[in-house]
Amino acid sequence: MRTSLKWLVDKNKREMLAFMGAGIAVVIGGARTAFMYFQNKPGFPLKIEASYNACIGAEKNVALQIQCS
């Protein structure tokens, strides 16, 4: 424990450790993004539908339907 604290006291070693940690985080994030992008699930919804009812004025009722493909 004491030797690891002595190792972390050195500014250059702390900077190197921070740089390596950031690099590992970027690589993991990029790998996850690539995996999610190239993963092809057959049950993935390709169409999203949403319906909204809006009341405009005293007696008007407007129904909106939005479809995204």
mmCIF file of the N, C-alpha and C atoms, coordinates in Angstrom:
data_MODEL
# 
_entry.id   MODEL 
# 
loop_
_atom_site.group_PDB 
_atom_site.id 
_atom_site.type_symbol 
_atom_site.label_atom_id 
_atom_site.label_alt_id 
_atom_site.label_comp_id 
_atom_site.label_asym_id 
_atom_site.label_entity_id 
_atom_site.label_seq_id 
_atom_site.pdbx_PDB_ins_code 
_atom_site.Cartn_x 
_atom_site.Cartn_y 
_atom_site.Cartn_z 
_atom_site.occupancy 
_atom_site.B_iso_or_equiv 
_atom_site.pdbx_formal_charge 
_atom_site.auth_seq_id 
_atom_site.auth_comp_id 
_atom_site.auth_asym_id 
_atom_site.auth_atom_id 
_atom_site.pdbx_PDB_model_num 
ATOM 1   N N  . MET A 1 1  ? 0.831   -1.185 0.000   1.00 0.00 ? 1  MET A N  1 
ATOM 2   C CA . MET A 1 1  ? 0.000   0.000  0.000   1.00 0.00 ? 1  MET A CA 1 
ATOM 3   C C  . MET A 1 1  ? 0.874   1.246  0.000   1.00 0.00 ? 1  MET A C  1 
ATOM 4   N N  . ARG A 1 2  ? 1.887   1.239  0.823   1.00 0.00 ? 2  ARG A N  1 
ATOM 5   C CA . ARG A 1 2  ? 2.740   2.410  0.935   1.00 0.00 ? 2  ARG A CA 1 
ATOM 6   C C  . ARG A 1 2  ? 3.532   2.653  -0.344  1.00 0.00 ? 2  ARG A C  1 
ATOM 7   N N  . THR A 1 3  ? 3.964   1.562  -0.986  1.00 0.00 ? 3  THR A N  1 
ATOM 8   C CA . THR A 1 3  ? 4.708   1.725  -2.231  1.00 0.00 ? 3  THR A CA 1 
ATOM 9   C C  . THR A 1 3  ? 3.813   2.236  -3.347  1.00 0.00 ? 3  THR A C  1 
ATOM 10  N N  . SER A 1 4  ? 2.533   1.829  -3.354  1.00 0.00 ? 4  SER A N  1 
ATOM 11  C CA . SER A 1 4  ? 1.629   2.337  -4.381  1.00 0.00 ? 4  SER A CA 1 
ATOM 12  C C  . SER A 1 4  ? 1.345   3.818  -4.166  1.00 0.00 ? 4  SER A C  1 
ATOM 13  N N  . LEU A 1 5  ? 1.286   4.255  -2.915  1.00 0.00 ? 5  LEU A N  1 
ATOM 14  C CA . LEU A 1 5  ? 1.095   5.684  -2.646  1.00 0.00 ? 5  LEU A CA 1 
ATOM 15  C C  . LEU A 1 5  ? 2.326   6.475  -3.061  1.00 0.00 ? 5  LEU A C  1 
ATOM 16  N N  . LYS A 1 6  ? 3.504   5.927  -2.817  1.00 0.00 ? 6  LYS A N  1 
ATOM 17  C CA . LYS A 1 6  ? 4.726   6.602  -3.258  1.00 0.00 ? 6  LYS A CA 1 
ATOM 18  C C  . LYS A 1 6  ? 4.760   6.691  -4.773  1.00 0.00 ? 6  LYS A C  1 
ATOM 19  N N  . TRP A 1 7  ? 4.266   5.645  -5.438  1.00 0.00 ? 7  TRP A N  1 
ATOM 20  C CA . TRP A 1 7  ? 4.269   5.642  -6.899  1.00 0.00 ? 7  TRP A CA 1 
ATOM 21  C C  . TRP A 1 7  ? 3.313   6.714  -7.434  1.00 0.00 ? 7  TRP A C  1 
ATOM 22  N N  . LEU A 1 8  ? 2.177   6.924  -6.743  1.00 0.00 ? 8  LEU A N  1 
ATOM 23  C CA . LEU A 1 8  ? 1.191   7.909  -7.196  1.00 0.00 ? 8  LEU A CA 1 
ATOM 24  C C  . LEU A 1 8  ? 1.576   9.347  -6.873  1.00 0.00 ? 8  LEU A C  1 
ATOM 25  N N  . VAL A 1 9  ? 2.535   9.532  -6.003  1.00 0.00 ? 9  VAL A N  1 
ATOM 26  C CA . VAL A 1 9  ? 2.965   10.892 -5.649  1.00 0.00 ? 9  VAL A CA 1 
ATOM 27  C C  . VAL A 1 9  ? 3.650   11.558 -6.840  1.00 0.00 ? 9  VAL A C  1 
ATOM 28  N N  . ASP A 1 10 ? 4.348   10.776 -7.659  1.00 0.00 ? 10 ASP A N  1 
ATOM 29  C CA . ASP A 1 10 ? 5.047   11.309 -8.821  1.00 0.00 ? 10 ASP A CA 1 
ATOM 30  C C  . ASP A 1 10 ? 4.022   11.823 -9.843  1.00 0.00 ? 10 ASP A C  1 
ATOM 31  N N  . LYS A 1 11 ? 4.162   13.098 -10.231 1.00 0.00 ? 11 LYS A N  1 
ATOM 32  C CA . LYS A 1 11 ? 3.200   13.738 -11.118 1.00 0.00 ? 11 LYS A CA 1 
ATOM 33  C C  . LYS A 1 11 ? 3.179   13.069 -12.495 1.00 0.00 ? 11 LYS A C  1 
ATOM 34  N N  . ASN A 1 12 ? 4.323   12.709 -13.032 1.00 0.00 ? 12 ASN A N  1 
ATOM 35  C CA . ASN A 1 12 ? 4.381   12.077 -14.353 1.00 0.00 ? 12 ASN A CA 1 
ATOM 36  C C  . ASN A 1 12 ? 3.653   10.740 -14.364 1.00 0.00 ? 12 ASN A C  1 
ATOM 37  N N  . LYS A 1 13 ? 3.780   9.977  -13.291 1.00 0.00 ? 13 LYS A N  1 
ATOM 38  C CA . LYS A 1 13 ? 3.105   8.683  -13.223 1.00 0.00 ? 13 LYS A CA 1 
ATOM 39  C C  . LYS A 1 13 ? 1.595   8.850  -13.102 1.00 0.00 ? 13 LYS A C  1 
ATOM 40  N N  . ARG A 1 14 ? 1.167   9.866  -12.375 1.00 0.00 ? 14 ARG A N  1 
ATOM 41  C CA . ARG A 1 14 ? -0.273  10.141 -12.278 1.00 0.00 ? 14 ARG A CA 1 
ATOM 42  C C  . ARG A 1 14 ? -0.834  10.542 -13.637 1.00 0.00 ? 14 ARG A C  1 
ATOM 43  N N  . GLU A 1 15 ? -0.090  11.394 -14.361 1.00 0.00 ? 15 GLU A N  1 
ATOM 44  C CA . GLU A 1 15 ? -0.544  11.820 -15.680 1.00 0.00 ? 15 GLU A CA 1 
ATOM 45  C C  . GLU A 1 15 ? -0.600  10.643 -16.648 1.00 0.00 ? 15 GLU A C  1 
ATOM 46  N N  . MET A 1 16 ? 0.388   9.758  -16.584 1.00 0.00 ? 16 MET A N  1 
ATOM 47  C CA . MET A 1 16 ? 0.407   8.587  -17.444 1.00 0.00 ? 16 MET A CA 1 
ATOM 48  C C  . MET A 1 16 ? -0.781  7.671  -17.119 1.00 0.00 ? 16 MET A C  1 
ATOM 49  N N  . LEU A 1 17 ? -1.056  7.480  -15.841 1.00 0.00 ? 17 LEU A N  1 
ATOM 50  C CA . LEU A 1 17 ? -2.176  6.639  -15.429 1.00 0.00 ? 17 LEU A CA 1 
ATOM 51  C C  . LEU A 1 17 ? -3.505  7.243  -15.882 1.00 0.00 ? 17 LEU A C  1 
ATOM 52  N N  . ALA A 1 18 ? -3.655  8.565  -15.775 1.00 0.00 ? 18 ALA A N  1 
ATOM 53  C CA . ALA A 1 18 ? -4.879  9.229  -16.219 1.00 0.00 ? 18 ALA A CA 1 
ATOM 54  C C  . ALA A 1 18 ? -5.038  9.107  -17.736 1.00 0.00 ? 18 ALA A C  1 
ATOM 55  N N  . PHE A 1 19 ? -3.935  9.266  -18.477 1.00 0.00 ? 19 PHE A N  1 
ATOM 56  C CA . PHE A 1 19 ? -3.980  9.147  -19.929 1.00 0.00 ? 19 PHE A CA 1 
ATOM 57  C C  . PHE A 1 19 ? -4.372  7.736  -20.345 1.00 0.00 ? 19 PHE A C  1 
ATOM 58  N N  . MET A 1 20 ? -3.791  6.749  -19.693 1.00 0.00 ? 20 MET A N  1 
ATOM 59  C CA . MET A 1 20 ? -4.117  5.352  -20.018 1.00 0.00 ? 20 MET A CA 1 
ATOM 60  C C  . MET A 1 20 ? -5.565  5.036  -19.655 1.00 0.00 ? 20 MET A C  1 
ATOM 61  N N  . GLY A 1 21 ? -6.028  5.534  -18.524 1.00 0.00 ? 21 GLY A N  1 
ATOM 62  C CA . GLY A 1 21 ? -7.425  5.305  -18.125 1.00 0.00 ? 21 GLY A CA 1 
ATOM 63  C C  . GLY A 1 21 ? -8.402  5.933  -19.100 1.00 0.00 ? 21 GLY A C  1 
ATOM 64  N N  . ALA A 1 22 ? -8.100  7.147  -19.556 1.00 0.00 ? 22 ALA A N  1 
ATOM 65  C CA . ALA A 1 22 ? -8.963  7.807  -20.533 1.00 0.00 ? 22 ALA A CA 1 
ATOM 66  C C  . ALA A 1 22 ? -8.951  7.045  -21.854 1.00 0.00 ? 22 ALA A C  1 
ATOM 67  N N  . GLY A 1 23 ? -7.787  6.567  -22.252 1.00 0.00 ? 23 GLY A N  1 
ATOM 68  C CA . GLY A 1 23 ? -7.691  5.793  -23.488 1.00 0.00 ? 23 GLY A CA 1 
ATOM 69  C C  . GLY A 1 23 ? -8.485  4.509  -23.421 1.00 0.00 ? 23 GLY A C  1 
ATOM 70  N N  . ILE A 1 24 ? -8.420  3.833  -22.291 1.00 0.00 ? 24 ILE A N  1 
ATOM 71  C CA . ILE A 1 24 ? -9.193  2.601  -22.115 1.00 0.00 ? 24 ILE A CA 1 
ATOM 72  C C  . ILE A 1 24 ? -10.689 2.904  -22.160 1.00 0.00 ? 24 ILE A C  1 
ATOM 73  N N  . ALA A 1 25 ? -11.103 4.005  -21.549 1.00 0.00 ? 25 ALA A N  1 
ATOM 74  C CA . ALA A 1 25 ? -12.523 4.373  -21.565 1.00 0.00 ? 25 ALA A CA 1 
ATOM 75  C C  . ALA A 1 25 ? -12.991 4.668  -22.990 1.00 0.00 ? 25 ALA A C  1 
ATOM 76  N N  . VAL A 1 26 ? -12.160 5.334  -23.789 1.00 0.00 ? 26 VAL A N  1 
ATOM 77  C CA . VAL A 1 26 ? -12.520 5.640  -25.175 1.00 0.00 ? 26 VAL A CA 1 
ATOM 78  C C  . VAL A 1 26 ? -12.619 4.354  -25.998 1.00 0.00 ? 26 VAL A C  1 
ATOM 79  N N  . VAL A 1 27 ? -11.679 3.447  -25.810 1.00 0.00 ? 27 VAL A N  1 
ATOM 80  C CA . VAL A 1 27 ? -11.703 2.185  -26.554 1.00 0.00 ? 27 VAL A CA 1 
ATOM 81  C C  . VAL A 1 27 ? -12.935 1.366  -26.189 1.00 0.00 ? 27 VAL A C  1 
ATOM 82  N N  . ILE A 1 28 ? -13.266 1.285  -24.919 1.00 0.00 ? 28 ILE A N  1 
ATOM 83  C CA . ILE A 1 28 ? -14.453 0.536  -24.488 1.00 0.00 ? 28 ILE A CA 1 
ATOM 84  C C  . ILE A 1 28 ? -15.725 1.181  -25.032 1.00 0.00 ? 28 ILE A C  1 
ATOM 85  N N  . GLY A 1 29 ? -15.807 2.510  -24.972 1.00 0.00 ? 29 GLY A N  1 
ATOM 86  C CA . GLY A 1 29 ? -16.979 3.205  -25.512 1.00 0.00 ? 29 GLY A CA 1 
ATOM 87  C C  . GLY A 1 29 ? -17.117 3.015  -27.013 1.00 0.00 ? 29 GLY A C  1 
ATOM 88  N N  . GLY A 1 30 ? -16.001 3.080  -27.737 1.00 0.00 ? 30 GLY A N  1 
ATOM 89  C CA . GLY A 1 30 ? -16.042 2.868  -29.181 1.00 0.00 ? 30 GLY A CA 1 
ATOM 90  C C  . GLY A 1 30 ? -16.421 1.442  -29.540 1.00 0.00 ? 30 GLY A C  1 
ATOM 91  N N  . ALA A 1 31 ? -15.908 0.485  -28.787 1.00 0.00 ? 31 ALA A N  1 
ATOM 92  C CA . ALA A 1 31 ? -16.241 -0.917 -29.037 1.00 0.00 ? 31 ALA A CA 1 
ATOM 93  C C  . ALA A 1 31 ? -17.728 -1.167 -28.778 1.00 0.00 ? 31 ALA A C  1 
ATOM 94  N N  . ARG A 1 32 ? -18.265 -0.583 -27.716 1.00 0.00 ? 32 ARG A N  1 
ATOM 95  C CA . ARG A 1 32 ? -19.691 -0.752 -27.419 1.00 0.00 ? 32 ARG A CA 1 
ATOM 96  C C  . ARG A 1 32 ? -20.543 -0.107 -28.506 1.00 0.00 ? 32 ARG A C  1 
ATOM 97  N N  . THR A 1 33 ? -20.146 1.087  -28.962 1.00 0.00 ? 33 THR A N  1 
ATOM 98  C CA . THR A 1 33 ? -20.887 1.762  -30.020 1.00 0.00 ? 33 THR A CA 1 
ATOM 99  C C  . THR A 1 33 ? -20.870 0.947  -31.308 1.00 0.00 ? 33 THR A C  1 
ATOM 100 N N  . ALA A 1 34 ? -19.699 0.425  -31.673 1.00 0.00 ? 34 ALA A N  1 
ATOM 101 C CA . ALA A 1 34 ? -19.596 -0.394 -32.883 1.00 0.00 ? 34 ALA A CA 1 
ATOM 102 C C  . ALA A 1 34 ? -20.427 -1.661 -32.745 1.00 0.00 ? 34 ALA A C  1 
ATOM 103 N N  . PHE A 1 35 ? -20.403 -2.290 -31.585 1.00 0.00 ? 35 PHE A N  1 
ATOM 104 C CA . PHE A 1 35 ? -21.192 -3.500 -31.361 1.00 0.00 ? 35 PHE A CA 1 
ATOM 105 C C  . PHE A 1 35 ? -22.677 -3.214 -31.506 1.00 0.00 ? 35 PHE A C  1 
ATOM 106 N N  . MET A 1 36 ? -23.145 -2.128 -30.902 1.00 0.00 ? 36 MET A N  1 
ATOM 107 C CA . MET A 1 36 ? -24.567 -1.797 -30.975 1.00 0.00 ? 36 MET A CA 1 
ATOM 108 C C  . MET A 1 36 ? -24.965 -1.407 -32.401 1.00 0.00 ? 36 MET A C  1 
ATOM 109 N N  . TYR A 1 37 ? -24.057 -0.780 -33.147 1.00 0.00 ? 37 TYR A N  1 
ATOM 110 C CA . TYR A 1 37 ? -24.363 -0.358 -34.512 1.00 0.00 ? 37 TYR A CA 1 
ATOM 111 C C  . TYR A 1 37 ? -24.454 -1.562 -35.449 1.00 0.00 ? 37 TYR A C  1 
ATOM 112 N N  . PHE A 1 38 ? -23.514 -2.501 -35.319 1.00 0.00 ? 38 PHE A N  1 
ATOM 113 C CA . PHE A 1 38 ? -23.456 -3.625 -36.231 1.00 0.00 ? 38 PHE A CA 1 
ATOM 114 C C  . PHE A 1 38 ? -24.292 -4.829 -35.775 1.00 0.00 ? 38 PHE A C  1 
ATOM 115 N N  . GLN A 1 39 ? -24.798 -4.780 -34.577 1.00 0.00 ? 39 GLN A N  1 
ATOM 116 C CA . GLN A 1 39 ? -25.628 -5.881 -34.084 1.00 0.00 ? 39 GLN A CA 1 
ATOM 117 C C  . GLN A 1 39 ? -26.963 -5.853 -34.820 1.00 0.00 ? 39 GLN A C  1 
ATOM 118 N N  . ASN A 1 40 ? -27.368 -6.966 -35.348 1.00 0.00 ? 40 ASN A N  1 
ATOM 119 C CA . ASN A 1 40 ? -28.590 -7.035 -36.136 1.00 0.00 ? 40 ASN A CA 1 
ATOM 120 C C  . ASN A 1 40 ? -29.585 -7.941 -35.421 1.00 0.00 ? 40 ASN A C  1 
ATOM 121 N N  . LYS A 1 41 ? -30.486 -7.344 -34.699 1.00 0.00 ? 41 LYS A N  1 
ATOM 122 C CA . LYS A 1 41 ? -31.509 -8.114 -33.995 1.00 0.00 ? 41 LYS A CA 1 
ATOM 123 C C  . LYS A 1 41 ? -32.749 -8.222 -34.869 1.00 0.00 ? 41 LYS A C  1 
ATOM 124 N N  . PRO A 1 42 ? -33.285 -9.431 -35.062 1.00 0.00 ? 42 PRO A N  1 
ATOM 125 C CA . PRO A 1 42 ? -34.480 -9.571 -35.888 1.00 0.00 ? 42 PRO A CA 1 
ATOM 126 C C  . PRO A 1 42 ? -35.726 -8.967 -35.239 1.00 0.00 ? 42 PRO A C  1 
ATOM 127 N N  . GLY A 1 43 ? -35.797 -8.884 -33.930 1.00 0.00 ? 43 GLY A N  1 
ATOM 128 C CA . GLY A 1 43 ? -36.971 -8.362 -33.248 1.00 0.00 ? 43 GLY A CA 1 
ATOM 129 C C  . GLY A 1 43 ? -36.915 -6.865 -32.995 1.00 0.00 ? 43 GLY A C  1 
ATOM 130 N N  . PHE A 1 44 ? -35.933 -6.202 -33.537 1.00 0.00 ? 44 PHE A N  1 
ATOM 131 C CA . PHE A 1 44 ? -35.776 -4.759 -33.306 1.00 0.00 ? 44 PHE A CA 1 
ATOM 132 C C  . PHE A 1 44 ? -36.880 -4.004 -34.033 1.00 0.00 ? 44 PHE A C  1 
ATOM 133 N N  . PRO A 1 45 ? -37.588 -3.112 -33.337 1.00 0.00 ? 45 PRO A N  1 
ATOM 134 C CA . PRO A 1 45 ? -38.689 -2.385 -33.988 1.00 0.00 ? 45 PRO A CA 1 
ATOM 135 C C  . PRO A 1 45 ? -38.155 -1.399 -35.028 1.00 0.00 ? 45 PRO A C  1 
ATOM 136 N N  . LEU A 1 46 ? -38.611 -1.566 -36.260 1.00 0.00 ? 46 LEU A N  1 
ATOM 137 C CA . LEU A 1 46 ? -38.176 -0.680 -37.327 1.00 0.00 ? 46 LEU A CA 1 
ATOM 138 C C  . LEU A 1 46 ? -39.140 0.481  -37.522 1.00 0.00 ? 46 LEU A C  1 
ATOM 139 N N  . LYS A 1 47 ? -40.309 0.389  -36.936 1.00 0.00 ? 47 LYS A N  1 
ATOM 140 C CA . LYS A 1 47 ? -41.321 1.413  -37.100 1.00 0.00 ? 47 LYS A CA 1 
ATOM 141 C C  . LYS A 1 47 ? -41.815 1.862  -35.731 1.00 0.00 ? 47 LYS A C  1 
ATOM 142 N N  . ILE A 1 48 ? -41.863 3.155  -35.538 1.00 0.00 ? 48 ILE A N  1 
ATOM 143 C CA . ILE A 1 48 ? -42.332 3.720  -34.271 1.00 0.00 ? 48 ILE A CA 1 
ATOM 144 C C  . ILE A 1 48 ? -43.586 4.537  -34.561 1.00 0.00 ? 48 ILE A C  1 
ATOM 145 N N  . GLU A 1 49 ? -44.636 4.272  -33.828 1.00 0.00 ? 49 GLU A N  1 
ATOM 146 C CA . GLU A 1 49 ? -45.884 5.008  -34.001 1.00 0.00 ? 49 GLU A CA 1 
ATOM 147 C C  . GLU A 1 49 ? -46.261 5.696  -32.699 1.00 0.00 ? 49 GLU A C  1 
ATOM 148 N N  . ALA A 1 50 ? -46.797 6.912  -32.828 1.00 0.00 ? 50 ALA A N  1 
ATOM 149 C CA . ALA A 1 50 ? -47.259 7.652  -31.661 1.00 0.00 ? 50 ALA A CA 1 
ATOM 150 C C  . ALA A 1 50 ? -48.544 8.378  -32.025 1.00 0.00 ? 50 ALA A C  1 
ATOM 151 N N  . SER A 1 51 ? -49.521 8.350  -31.152 1.00 0.00 ? 51 SER A N  1 
ATOM 152 C CA . SER A 1 51 ? -50.783 9.050  -31.369 1.00 0.00 ? 51 SER A CA 1 
ATOM 153 C C  . SER A 1 51 ? -50.993 10.066 -30.259 1.00 0.00 ? 51 SER A C  1 
ATOM 154 N N  . TYR A 1 52 ? -51.450 11.237 -30.644 1.00 0.00 ? 52 TYR A N  1 
ATOM 155 C CA . TYR A 1 52 ? -51.688 12.310 -29.687 1.00 0.00 ? 52 TYR A CA 1 
ATOM 156 C C  . TYR A 1 52 ? -53.069 12.896 -29.941 1.00 0.00 ? 52 TYR A C  1 
ATOM 157 N N  . ASN A 1 53 ? -53.778 13.220 -28.886 1.00 0.00 ? 53 ASN A N  1 
ATOM 158 C CA . ASN A 1 53 ? -55.049 13.929 -28.975 1.00 0.00 ? 53 ASN A CA 1 
ATOM 159 C C  . ASN A 1 53 ? -54.854 15.304 -28.375 1.00 0.00 ? 53 ASN A C  1 
ATOM 160 N N  . ALA A 1 54 ? -55.248 16.310 -29.145 1.00 0.00 ? 54 ALA A N  1 
ATOM 161 C CA . ALA A 1 54 ? -55.097 17.686 -28.675 1.00 0.00 ? 54 ALA A CA 1 
ATOM 162 C C  . ALA A 1 54 ? -56.447 18.382 -28.738 1.00 0.00 ? 54 ALA A C  1 
ATOM 163 N N  . CYS A 1 55 ? -56.795 19.072 -27.702 1.00 0.00 ? 55 CYS A N  1 
ATOM 164 C CA . CYS A 1 55 ? -58.039 19.823 -27.646 1.00 0.00 ? 55 CYS A CA 1 
ATOM 165 C C  . CYS A 1 55 ? -57.725 21.286 -27.948 1.00 0.00 ? 55 CYS A C  1 
ATOM 166 N N  . ILE A 1 56 ? -58.305 21.786 -29.042 1.00 0.00 ? 56 ILE A N  1 
ATOM 167 C CA . ILE A 1 56 ? -58.065 23.171 -29.439 1.00 0.00 ? 56 ILE A CA 1 
ATOM 168 C C  . ILE A 1 56 ? -59.412 23.884 -29.372 1.00 0.00 ? 56 ILE A C  1 
ATOM 169 N N  . GLY A 1 57 ? -59.507 24.903 -28.526 1.00 0.00 ? 57 GLY A N  1 
ATOM 170 C CA . GLY A 1 57 ? -60.749 25.632 -28.385 1.00 0.00 ? 57 GLY A CA 1 
ATOM 171 C C  . GLY A 1 57 ? -61.740 24.878 -27.527 1.00 0.00 ? 57 GLY A C  1 
ATOM 172 N N  . ALA A 1 58 ? -62.994 25.253 -27.620 1.00 0.00 ? 58 ALA A N  1 
ATOM 173 C CA . ALA A 1 58 ? -64.014 24.668 -26.764 1.00 0.00 ? 58 ALA A CA 1 
ATOM 174 C C  . ALA A 1 58 ? -64.529 23.337 -27.313 1.00 0.00 ? 58 ALA A C  1 
ATOM 175 N N  . GLU A 1 59 ? -64.695 23.206 -28.635 1.00 0.00 ? 59 GLU A N  1 
ATOM 176 C CA . GLU A 1 59 ? -65.339 22.014 -29.169 1.00 0.00 ? 59 GLU A CA 1 
ATOM 177 C C  . GLU A 1 59 ? -64.495 21.265 -30.203 1.00 0.00 ? 59 GLU A C  1 
ATOM 178 N N  . LYS A 1 60 ? -63.317 21.739 -30.516 1.00 0.00 ? 60 LYS A N  1 
ATOM 179 C CA . LYS A 1 60 ? -62.510 21.093 -31.550 1.00 0.00 ? 60 LYS A CA 1 
ATOM 180 C C  . LYS A 1 60 ? -61.581 20.055 -30.918 1.00 0.00 ? 60 LYS A C  1 
ATOM 181 N N  . ASN A 1 61 ? -61.542 18.898 -31.493 1.00 0.00 ? 61 ASN A N  1 
ATOM 182 C CA . ASN A 1 61 ? -60.654 17.828 -31.041 1.00 0.00 ? 61 ASN A CA 1 
ATOM 183 C C  . ASN A 1 61 ? -59.845 17.359 -32.252 1.00 0.00 ? 61 ASN A C  1 
ATOM 184 N N  . VAL A 1 62 ? -58.535 17.469 -32.171 1.00 0.00 ? 62 VAL A N  1 
ATOM 185 C CA . VAL A 1 62 ? -57.659 17.128 -33.290 1.00 0.00 ? 62 VAL A CA 1 
ATOM 186 C C  . VAL A 1 62 ? -56.856 15.892 -32.905 1.00 0.00 ? 62 VAL A C  1 
ATOM 187 N N  . ALA A 1 63 ? -56.833 14.899 -33.778 1.00 0.00 ? 63 ALA A N  1 
ATOM 188 C CA . ALA A 1 63 ? -56.031 13.693 -33.543 1.00 0.00 ? 63 ALA A CA 1 
ATOM 189 C C  . ALA A 1 63 ? -54.843 13.724 -34.477 1.00 0.00 ? 63 ALA A C  1 
ATOM 190 N N  . LEU A 1 64 ? -53.677 13.575 -33.910 1.00 0.00 ? 64 LEU A N  1 
ATOM 191 C CA . LEU A 1 64 ? -52.428 13.555 -34.685 1.00 0.00 ? 64 LEU A CA 1 
ATOM 192 C C  . LEU A 1 64 ? -51.835 12.165 -34.623 1.00 0.00 ? 64 LEU A C  1 
ATOM 193 N N  . GLN A 1 65 ? -51.336 11.703 -35.742 1.00 0.00 ? 65 GLN A N  1 
ATOM 194 C CA . GLN A 1 65 ? -50.653 10.419 -35.768 1.00 0.00 ? 65 GLN A CA 1 
ATOM 195 C C  . GLN A 1 65 ? -49.313 10.608 -36.460 1.00 0.00 ? 65 GLN A C  1 
ATOM 196 N N  . ILE A 1 66 ? -48.256 10.214 -35.807 1.00 0.00 ? 66 ILE A N  1 
ATOM 197 C CA . ILE A 1 66 ? -46.909 10.385 -36.327 1.00 0.00 ? 66 ILE A CA 1 
ATOM 198 C C  . ILE A 1 66 ? -46.298 9.003  -36.521 1.00 0.00 ? 66 ILE A C  1 
ATOM 199 N N  . GLN A 1 67 ? -45.693 8.796  -37.693 1.00 0.00 ? 67 GLN A N  1 
ATOM 200 C CA . GLN A 1 67 ? -45.018 7.531  -37.970 1.00 0.00 ? 67 GLN A CA 1 
ATOM 201 C C  . GLN A 1 67 ? -43.583 7.818  -38.397 1.00 0.00 ? 67 GLN A C  1 
ATOM 202 N N  . CYS A 1 68 ? -42.653 7.140  -37.807 1.00 0.00 ? 68 CYS A N  1 
ATOM 203 C CA . CYS A 1 68 ? -41.242 7.256  -38.161 1.00 0.00 ? 68 CYS A CA 1 
ATOM 204 C C  . CYS A 1 68 ? -40.747 5.893  -38.625 1.00 0.00 ? 68 CYS A C  1 
ATOM 205 N N  . SER A 1 69 ? -40.089 5.867  -39.736 1.00 0.00 ? 69 SER A N  1 
ATOM 206 C CA . SER A 1 69 ? -39.560 4.595  -40.239 1.00 0.00 ? 69 SER A CA 1 
ATOM 207 C C  . SER A 1 69 ? -38.052 4.614  -40.204 1.00 0.00 ? 69 SER A C  1 
# 
